[in-house]
Amino acid sequence: MVQTLRGGVIGAGVFGGYHAAQYARLPGVTLSAVYDTHPERAAKVGMPLGGRAFSDLAAFFEAVDVVTVASPATFHAGQALAAIAAGKPVYVEKPIGISVAEAERLRVAAEAKGLVIACGHQERVTFQAMGLLDVPEQPLRLEALRHGPPSERSRDVSAILDLMIHDLDLALAISAADPVTAEAEGGRGEGGVWDRVRAEVSFDSAFTATFDVSRLAPERKRTMRIVYPSGEVEIDFMARTFRNTTPFALNPDYADTPAARDPLGASVAGFLAAVRGEAPRPVVTAAEAIAALDLAVAVEQALEDAG
């Protein structure tokens, strides 16, 4: 009989609530505990779903078998490292850390203990549902735009680590080339944080990619154009549609697939399958998450150098 895993969530904000709901509904796992430094927040998220609230991290780890870290980004690596030290496989919301050095410490610690780390770059699930991760050609150009209105969420990091990192990860996922240069320009918002950024990344091939993100836009807009030698794909993520002039058979009904309807659920399920040994890896590994973080940090540095 398969063991029912006890799931625990660190962070009782909006994303913590999303992850708690996944542990409460997915097969083979229950929501056991929610940790937050404000116990009333942990109780508000956990108790309606059958989980207990904790404000003591050591006691929280004793109550769970697997952990999701959904706290503010500046705490991700430290809290995930604590979970690994406690012997718990961990799913870390993106970004995996705010520095490559701390993320590498996390990866090495997990590898030493033989524990699974997954990272929440859930756009990979959507790309897989579309068929873009199986395209046999290398891309020549990518143009990504991701705009949204002002929000209090993720104000502890720049728009690069909050928004652009999704598209940086997708660029890395569809290309076998390595990034070599990054140029960027942008504007700061409230508190001096970079809220509007445009970057161009060149790879050690013919591939170049541009990324345009804003947390100061009047409305949400998310598009991407990928140019291949044989054609191009234009995606409207808000409408959940795409135009394809390549010869490759992408799935026009991808939005109706279970994975695309709930990419977070598919990503968490992939993590649990890897923990159980039913899958060789989670949807996004620590190494892949670190690669996206490394490129995000390079864009931030280019932005600072330009400013």
Secondary structure, 3 states (H helix, E strand, C coil): CCCCEEEEEECCCHHHHHHHHHHHHCCCEEEEEEECCCHHHHHHHHHHHCCEEECCHHHHHHCCCEEEECCCHHHHHHHHHHHHHCCCCEEECCCCCCCHHHHHHHHHHHHHHCCCEEECCCHHHHHHHHCHHHCCCCCCEEEEEEECCCCCCCCCCCHHHHHHHHHHHHHHHHCCCCEEEEEEEEEECHHHCEEEEEEEEEECCCCEEEEEEECCCCCCEEEEEEEECCEEEEEECCCCEEEECCCCCCCCCHHHCHHHHCHHHHHHHHHHHHHHCCCCCCCCCHHHHHHHHHHHHHHHHHHHHHC
